C-alpha cells in the first residue's frame, strides 16, 4: 500500500481523458493528472511520482517533487496565513499547512521556518510542525559510526557551537573549533560523524577525519622542521603544553603523531618526537 508523502516509481496501466492511472499495488490505481503526464508517455512506462492529497483530499500523484517528504525536516517559507494556520511553499501546487497548534511561535508571512513534515493521524493529511524537538529524541538508539558521512541541517547555535539534525533523525553538535565557515539557520550541508560518546550523543565535523588529520599532521611536521627536526613533546606531555605549541587538543595531537609514525614521517622517542631521515 502506498504511503502519503513518499516518492515512488509507478507503472502506467491505463489512460483517461483527465490523465493516466498508475499501478498502486494489490489491484489499486492512482491518478496522475494530465498536466503532470510527461509527453510521449505509453502504457507500461515507469514514472517517478510523489503521492499526496489534492484540493479535495483525494490521493493523487504528481511528477513535481517537494523540497522534503514525510518524515523529513526542511527550511520553508510562509506564503499565506488564515484561520486554520500558516501555509508553506514546499514546491507543490498545494501549499503545506502548519496548524496553529503546531507552531513553536506564531508564524509570519515571507519568513522561513525549520519544520518537520508528517501525516496528521486525526485527519490523515500531510502537515508540518515547527515544534521540532518533539520529533527528535536523543535517547533513541542509532547506528552512527565515527567517520560516517551524513546529511546535516543546521538548527540553532549553542555555547558549544551549532546543533544540527543528522539524516532527519537525531541531534548532533558541531563544536565551534571544528567550524571554519559561516553557517546559517536551516542550512543543509554535508558532514561527518566525528565521535559517538558513551551516552550515545554525537559530535560532528564538516570534514572527513583523514583530511583533518592530514592538516594537523602538516602543522606538526612544519613545527618540527622549524625546530631542526626535533621537539621535546610527546603523548605524555601536558595538554597545556601541546595546546601552546600546536593549538591542538591532546587527543588530536596523539592521533596525529600516531598517524605520522605509521607513515614513517616521525619517530616517537621517550624525550620527544623526531623527524625521520627521509622527511
N, C-alpha and C positions, 0 to 999 in steps of 0.2 A: 504494500500500500504506500502511495506517495505521501510525503510529508510536506505541509505548508512551509514556505520559506526556504526551500532547498533547491539546488540545481541538479537537473537530470538530463541525460541524453535519451530521448524517446523516439520511437519509430512512427512514421506517418502511416496510418491504417485506413483513412477514409477522407474524401473531400466533401466539403459542403459549401453552400453559397456564401457563408459568413466566415469561412476559414477551413482549417483541416483538423481532424481528430488524431490524437496521438495515443498509442497504446500505453495504458497506465497499469498493466498487470492484472491478473485474475479477472480478465474479461472486461475491465473498466477502460474508459477512454477519457481523454482530457482535451478540451478545446484550445486550439491555438488560433486566435482571431486573425482574420485575413490580413490586416495591416502589419502583422508580425511574421507572416509567412514569407520565407526567402524566395526570390524569383527562381523559377525553374524547379521548384520542389515537386517530387514524384512519390507515389506510393512506395513504401519501403525505405525511404530516406530516413536517416537519423538526424535529429535536430536537438541542439543544446538549448534547454529552456529553464526558466525559473518559474516555480509554482507559487501562486499567491491567490488572493481573492479579488474579484472585480468590484465595481461600484455597487453591485447588488449582492455582495458577499458570496459569490459562486466561485468555486475553484476554477482557475484558468491558467493557461501557460503564456509566457511572453519570452521573446528572444532578447529583450532588454535585460541587462544584468545589473542588479543593485550594487551599491557600494559595499554592502555587507549582507549576510544572510542570517537566518535564525540561529541563535547560539553564538553570535559574534558581537564584538564591540566595534563602534565606529564613531567618528567625529563628524556630526552632521549639522546642517544649518536649518534654523526655523524659518519657514516661508509663510506661515499663516497661524492664526490662533482663533478659537471660537469657544463656545460654552462647553465643549467636550474636552478640549485640551489644546496642545500645540501640535503642529504638523511639520515634519522634517522632509527635506529633499534628500531622497536616498537613491535617485537615479531612475525611478519608475514614474509612469504617468500618475499613478495614485500615490499621494504622499503618505508618509508613515506617522501614525498617531502616537503621541506621548500623553496619556491621560493625566489630568491634574494630580491625581494621587501618586503618580509615578515620577513626578518632577521633584528633584532634590531641592530646587528653588524655582520660583516662577520663571518660566522661560519667556524670552523676548524675541520678537521677530528680527531677522537678519543676524542673529548671534548663533554661534556654533556651540554644540554641547557634545560631550562624550556620553554615549548611550549604549545600552545592551538591548539587543533585539530578541524577542521571544514570542511564543504563541500564548495569548491570554486564555487560560483554561476555562474561564466562565463563558466568554463569547466566541471562542475559537478563532479569534482574529490575530493577525500579526501586529504587534505593537512594540513600543520601545520604552525604556526606563532610564532616567539619569541617576537613579539610586544604585550606582554600580557596585557598591560594596556588598550588597546582599546577593550578588551573583558570583562573588569571588570569596573563597574560603581557604585561608592559609593552612587549615588543618586537613584539607582534602589530600589524600595520597597522590603522589605523582611519580613519574619515572624519568625525570630530567637528570642528565649527567653532565659533569664538567666538560666543557669544550663543545657541547652540542649547539648547533646553530638554531636560532629561534626567531620568530616574528614578535616585535615589541610594539606596544602603543604607550607613549609617554602619558601618564595620568596626572601626576602632580609632583611638586618639589617638596623635599623634606630637609631637615637639618643634615642628613647624611648625603643627600644628593637628589635623586629622582626615583619615584615609584613608577614601575611600568607593568603593564599587563602582558603576560607571556602566553603566546599562542591562544589567546582568548580564554584562558582557563585559570591562571594563577598570578599572584603578585610576585614581583621581584624588585630588587633595589640596584640602581646604578649609582655607585658611590662617586662623589664629586671628583676624586682623584683619578677616576677612570674615564672621565668625560672631558674631551678636548675640543668639542664643537658645541654650537648653540643648539639647544633642544627646545621645542615648544610644546605646549599642552595639546594633546590629541594627535601628535605626530606619529606616524607609522614608520618604523625603522628596523633594519636587520640587526640582530645582536647575537650574543653567545652566553651560554651558562658559564659563569666564572667559577662558582663554588656552590655546593649544596651543603648547608650547615647540618649538624646533627639533629636539629629540631625540624628539619625539612625546609626551612626558609632558604631563599635563593638569592645569591649575589650575581649580578650581570656585568657584562662587558660589551663594548661596541666593536671590539677587535678580537680575532682569534688568539688563543693563548700563545701559539707559536710566534705570531707576529709581535706580541708584547714581549715575550722572552727574547726574541732576536733584538729588539730595540734596547732592552735592558742590558743584554749581553754586550751590545756595541758600546754602551756607556761605560761599562766596567773595563772593557778592553782599551778604550780611549784613555781612561784614567790611568790604567797600568802603563801604557806607553809613555804618558807624561811623567810617570814616576820611575822611568828606567826599567820597566818590566815587572816590578815587584811592589806589593802593598802589604803592610803588616796588619791585614784584616782577613777574617775567615768566618766560618759558620759559628764559631764560639764567641765572636765579638759582640759587643753590646748593641742593641737596636739603635741607641742614640748615635753611636759612632758610625754605624752603617748609614743611617739617615743623613748624617752630616757630610759624609764623603760622596754618597751616590744618590741621595734623595729617594731611597727605596726602603720599603719595609724589610724587616729581617727575613720574613718568609719569602718575599720576592727575590731578595738577594741570594738566599740559599738555592732557590730553584734555578736562578740564572747561572751561578757558578757551577752547579751540578751539571747543567746543560753544556757549559763551556768545557768542563772537564771531560765529559763524554765525547765531545767533538775534538778533543786533543788540543784545544786552544790554550788552556792553562793547566798548571799543576797546583794541587791544594796541599800545602805544607803545614806543619804544626805551628809555624810562626807567621803564615800569611799565604797569599796567592801569588803565583809567578807565571808570567807568560812563557810558553814553551819556545824552544829554539826556532821552530818552524813558523811562529807567528810574526 
